[in-house]
Amino acid sequence: MLRGLDAIIIDLQDGGVRFYTFVATAFYVMEAAREAGISVVILDRPAPLNGRRVEGPILDPDYRSFVGPAPLPIRYGLTIGELARLRNERDIHCDLTVVALQDWSRQMWYDETGLPFVPSSPNLPTLDAMTLYPGACLIEGTNLSEGRGTTRPFEYIGAPWIEAESLAGQLNRLDLAGARFRPVYFAPTFSKHQGELCAGAHIFVTDRERFQPVAAMLQVLQTLKQSYPESFSWRKSWIPGRQRPIDLLWGSDSLRRHIDADLPVDELIASWQPALQQFERLRGDYMLY
């Protein structure tokens, strides 16, 4: 496919999250270009969730997949160009050029850039959905709907066996920073629970600077497991003998084991901080802005 090419140009709007597969696609293109002796040019794009916040555990290499292509935290606080520079120097080693942005600064959210928001995925149609995505995508690893097949993917979570008012009340009592919940009913037109009436919670981000989507979703998952122990379950692997979807999304089996053991979520959050701090120091070497 690459025979006769001089260069490959990558012009993709990244989601700023490890399991957003544009990242894996870019890495695989860079690896193929290295093998073919072709240059790669990345036209950088803004980090949609700003370029300051990092969050979540570093992926265990044993759980590398298309939704976890490299040892990165879930939310890495880099543009796609900065991330490519990091991975290229440390692992891929292709002939890479990054065309830098103009007039972008790290504290900017996408709606502060002055650029029109163009959905880069049909299931991330708004910046609200993208803001929730680092945490709400973990619902994909369960038997709940994450809102795919509705007009509010990743803002709605639910299942036919949930009591909406009760769940929303429980989640609001957690007093999660920057988030509120309201009861919601929806029937997905595709994906999990297609055509079934689901009850659950609509997640509202009331303060995106304080909201921590990964930590918040751990609290939500634990509440679901405690409240619906007979109904809640983790999705099984589509391929026999492979890791479960939740483990691939999380980057290890620690989340699933922690929630199943009903251990305090704060302990799990504390466990990834040393590695996350090390990544924060590393990423400073590759920042362009």
Secondary structure as UniProt FT lines:
FT   TURN            3..4
FT   STRAND          7..10
FT   TURN            18..19
FT   HELIX           22..36
FT   STRAND          39..43
FT   TURN            48..49
FT   HELIX           61..63
FT   TURN            66..67
FT   HELIX           80..87
FT   HELIX           88..92
FT   STRAND          96..99
FT   TURN            106..107
FT   HELIX           110..112
FT   TURN            122..123
FT   HELIX           127..136
FT   HELIX           137..141
FT   TURN            148..149
FT   TURN            153..155
FT   STRAND          156..159
FT   TURN            160..161
FT   HELIX           164..173
FT   TURN            174..175
FT   TURN            177..178
FT   STRAND          179..186
FT   TURN            192..195
FT   STRAND          198..205
FT   TURN            208..210
FT   HELIX           213..227
FT   TURN            229..231
FT   TURN            240..241
FT   HELIX           245..250
FT   HELIX           254..260
FT   TURN            261..262
FT   HELIX           265..271
FT   HELIX           273..283
FT   HELIX           284..286
//
